[in-house]
């Protein structure tokens, strides 16, 4: 179980998602540490989301994890 601090929502046309669904990643403050992260498919928990922040405002570990996941999802 993670202590969610950040949620990254991946938008775009992915062949394995249904209409209205998104892949999203919920991360702790240190996603590469013991509390980690989870990747889910569906509707993000909008009621639990706080304010939007820019990618550059994420901690370094979170930015790295989001980019690695993005590259894997789109075979880049």
Residue, then its C-alpha position, 0 to 999 in steps of 0.5 A: x500500500x502506498x502513501x499517495x502524494x502525487x497522481x499522474x494521469x496518462x492520457x491518449x489513445x492506448x489500445x488496452x483501455x476502454x472509453x473514459x478510462x485512463x492509466x494513472x499512477x499514484x506515488x508516494x513522496x519517494x516512489x522508488x522507496x519503501x512506500x512506492x507507487x501503484x499503476x491503475x486503469x479506470x477513472x482516477x479518484x477525482x474527489x481525492x485529487x488536490x491541485x494540479x502541478x506542473x511536471x517540473x514541480x514533481x520530485x526527481x524520483x517521481x519525474x523519472x518514474x513517470x517518464x520511464x512509465x510513459x516510454x514503456x506505454x508508448x514503446x518509445 
